[in-house]
């Protein structure tokens, strides 16, 4: 995908970690109320709760320190602070293996973020600017690709996206963008130039 490390090399660590992490009832309720997810979707896609409770879990996770740092689970100072913030953790699954783990609205440094694929693609797929939107499409039995931002399908990653679509015989794509207003200076996400 690009010149960053392949996160799938750390699937054993991510999978072991996800299997130890709870999803707090309030986070489950938020996923249901805010995202419209069913319990079945939440459980199948293995959403989990980030927060301070993960420090102890990370310290108990076996693995060599250098590899834990390379995976993004650790930094030189210990457990990665991005995981210790209260947030939803989004596992990128390849069948039962977790091939990447992303705290919502964040990412691990130095690792290539793969495309979020809740399931194998069909001839038709939805391409969307969020893992949660891809999960919602999956819940409605559509195949979908979630991007953690529009730049995830641009420049270096465009060829990888094209290869993925060809490899999975996907020939029809529906692109669903976020509905954001960025041309109004009153909003915090204002962009002076539309190309930004």
C-alpha positions as CSV (number, residue, x, y, z in Angstrom):
1,X,0.0,0.0,0.0
2,X,2.8,2.4,0.8
3,X,6.3,2.6,2.4
4,X,5.0,2.2,6.0
5,X,5.1,-1.1,7.9
6,X,2.5,-3.8,7.1
7,X,0.2,-4.0,10.1
8,X,-0.7,-7.6,9.3
9,X,2.7,-8.7,10.6
10,X,1.4,-8.0,14.1
11,X,-1.9,-9.8,13.7
12,X,-1.0,-12.2,16.5
13,X,-0.5,-9.3,19.0
14,X,-3.7,-7.4,17.8
15,X,-5.8,-10.6,18.0
16,X,-4.6,-11.5,21.5
17,X,-5.1,-8.0,22.7
18,X,-8.7,-7.7,21.3
19,X,-9.6,-11.0,22.9
20,X,-8.7,-9.5,26.3
21,X,-10.5,-6.2,26.0
22,X,-14.1,-5.5,27.1
23,X,-16.7,-3.3,25.4
24,X,-18.2,-1.3,28.2
25,X,-22.0,-1.2,28.3
26,X,-22.1,2.6,27.8
27,X,-19.9,2.2,24.6
28,X,-22.2,-0.6,23.4
29,X,-25.2,1.7,24.0
30,X,-23.5,4.6,22.1
31,X,-22.8,2.3,19.1
32,X,-26.4,1.3,19.1
33,X,-27.9,4.7,19.6
34,X,-25.4,6.8,17.5
35,X,-24.5,4.3,14.8
36,X,-27.6,2.2,14.7
37,X,-25.7,-1.0,15.2
38,X,-27.3,-4.2,16.5
39,X,-25.6,-6.3,19.2
40,X,-24.8,-8.9,16.5
41,X,-22.9,-6.3,14.4
42,X,-21.1,-5.0,17.4
43,X,-20.0,-8.5,18.5
44,X,-19.2,-9.8,15.0
45,X,-17.0,-6.8,14.2
46,X,-15.4,-6.9,17.7
47,X,-15.6,-3.2,18.6
48,X,-14.0,-2.6,22.0
49,X,-13.6,0.2,24.6
50,X,-10.3,2.1,24.8
51,X,-9.3,3.8,28.0
52,X,-7.0,3.7,31.1
53,X,-8.1,0.2,31.9
54,X,-6.0,-1.0,28.9
55,X,-2.7,-0.1,30.5
56,X,-2.8,-3.2,32.8
57,X,-4.0,-5.4,29.9
58,X,-1.2,-4.2,27.7
59,X,1.4,-4.8,30.4
60,X,0.2,-8.4,30.8
61,X,0.3,-9.0,27.0
62,X,3.2,-11.2,26.2
63,X,5.5,-10.2,23.3
64,X,8.9,-8.7,22.8
65,X,9.0,-5.0,23.5
66,X,10.5,-4.0,20.2
67,X,7.6,-5.8,18.4
68,X,5.1,-4.3,20.7
69,X,6.5,-0.8,19.8
70,X,6.5,-1.6,16.1
71,X,2.8,-2.7,16.3
72,X,1.8,0.6,17.8
73,X,0.5,-1.0,21.0
74,X,3.5,0.4,22.9
75,X,5.7,3.5,22.7
76,X,9.2,3.8,24.2
77,X,7.5,5.1,27.3
78,X,5.1,2.1,27.7
79,X,1.5,1.5,26.6
80,X,0.5,3.7,23.7
81,X,-1.5,6.8,25.1
82,X,-3.7,6.6,22.0
83,X,-5.2,3.4,23.4
84,X,-5.6,4.8,26.9
85,X,-8.0,7.6,25.8
86,X,-11.7,6.7,26.2
87,X,-12.6,5.9,22.7
88,X,-13.9,3.1,20.5
89,X,-11.3,0.7,19.2
90,X,-11.9,-0.5,15.6
91,X,-10.4,-3.9,14.7
92,X,-9.7,-4.5,11.0
93,X,-10.5,-8.2,10.6
94,X,-9.3,-10.8,8.2
95,X,-11.6,-13.7,9.1
96,X,-10.8,-14.3,12.8
97,X,-7.5,-12.4,12.8
98,X,-7.2,-8.7,13.7
99,X,-4.8,-7.3,11.1
100,X,-4.9,-3.7,12.3
101,X,-6.3,-1.8,15.3
102,X,-7.3,1.8,15.1
103,X,-8.6,4.1,17.9
104,X,-11.5,6.0,16.4
105,X,-10.2,9.2,14.7
106,X,-6.6,8.3,15.3
107,X,-3.9,5.9,14.0
108,X,-0.6,4.3,15.0
109,X,2.6,6.0,13.6
110,X,4.7,4.2,11.1
111,X,2.0,1.6,10.1
112,X,0.1,1.5,6.8
113,X,-3.6,1.6,7.5
114,X,-5.2,-1.1,5.5
115,X,-8.6,-0.8,3.9
116,X,-11.4,-1.7,6.3
117,X,-13.3,-4.6,4.9
118,X,-16.0,-6.1,7.1
119,X,-16.4,-8.9,4.5
120,X,-15.1,-10.0,1.2
121,X,-16.2,-7.7,-1.6
122,X,-18.9,-8.7,-4.1
123,X,-19.4,-7.4,-7.7
124,X,-21.0,-4.3,-6.1
125,X,-19.5,-2.5,-3.1
126,X,-19.9,0.7,-1.2
127,X,-16.8,2.8,-0.7
128,X,-17.2,5.1,2.3
129,X,-15.1,7.5,4.4
130,X,-15.5,5.7,7.7
131,X,-15.2,2.3,9.2
132,X,-18.5,2.8,10.9
133,X,-20.3,3.6,7.7
134,X,-18.8,0.4,6.2
135,X,-20.0,-1.6,9.2
136,X,-23.4,-0.1,8.8
137,X,-23.4,-1.2,5.1
138,X,-22.3,-4.7,6.2
139,X,-25.1,-4.8,8.7
140,X,-27.5,-4.3,5.8
141,X,-25.8,-7.1,3.8
142,X,-23.8,-4.8,1.4
143,X,-20.1,-5.4,0.9
144,X,-18.2,-2.2,1.7
145,X,-14.8,-0.7,2.0
146,X,-14.2,1.8,4.8
147,X,-11.5,4.5,4.5
148,X,-10.2,6.2,7.6
149,X,-10.2,9.5,5.6
150,X,-10.5,10.3,1.9
151,X,-6.7,10.5,1.6
152,X,-6.6,6.7,2.3
153,X,-7.6,6.2,-1.3
154,X,-5.4,8.8,-2.9
155,X,-1.9,9.1,-4.3
156,X,0.1,6.0,-3.1
157,X,-3.0,4.1,-2.0
158,X,-5.0,4.6,-5.2
159,X,-3.2,1.7,-7.0
160,X,-3.6,-0.5,-4.0
161,X,-7.4,0.2,-3.9
162,X,-7.6,-0.5,-7.7
163,X,-5.7,-3.8,-7.2
164,X,-8.0,-4.8,-4.3
165,X,-11.1,-4.1,-6.4
166,X,-9.8,-6.1,-9.3
167,X,-8.6,-9.0,-7.1
168,X,-12.1,-9.3,-5.6
169,X,-13.9,-8.9,-9.0
170,X,-15.6,-5.8,-7.8
171,X,-16.8,-3.8,-10.8
172,X,-19.4,-1.5,-9.5
173,X,-18.6,1.0,-6.7
174,X,-21.0,3.4,-4.9
175,X,-19.0,6.2,-3.3
176,X,-20.6,7.7,-0.1
177,X,-18.8,10.8,1.2
178,X,-19.2,12.4,4.6
179,X,-21.8,15.1,4.6
180,X,-19.6,17.9,5.9
181,X,-19.9,21.7,5.5
182,X,-16.4,23.1,5.0
183,X,-17.1,26.3,3.0
184,X,-18.5,28.3,6.0
185,X,-15.9,30.2,8.0
186,X,-18.1,29.9,11.1
187,X,-17.4,26.1,11.3
188,X,-14.2,24.7,12.9
189,X,-13.5,22.5,9.9
190,X,-13.6,25.5,7.5
191,X,-11.3,25.2,4.4
192,X,-10.5,28.3,2.5
193,X,-9.8,26.4,-0.7
194,X,-12.2,23.7,-1.9
195,X,-9.2,21.5,-2.9
196,X,-8.1,21.3,0.7
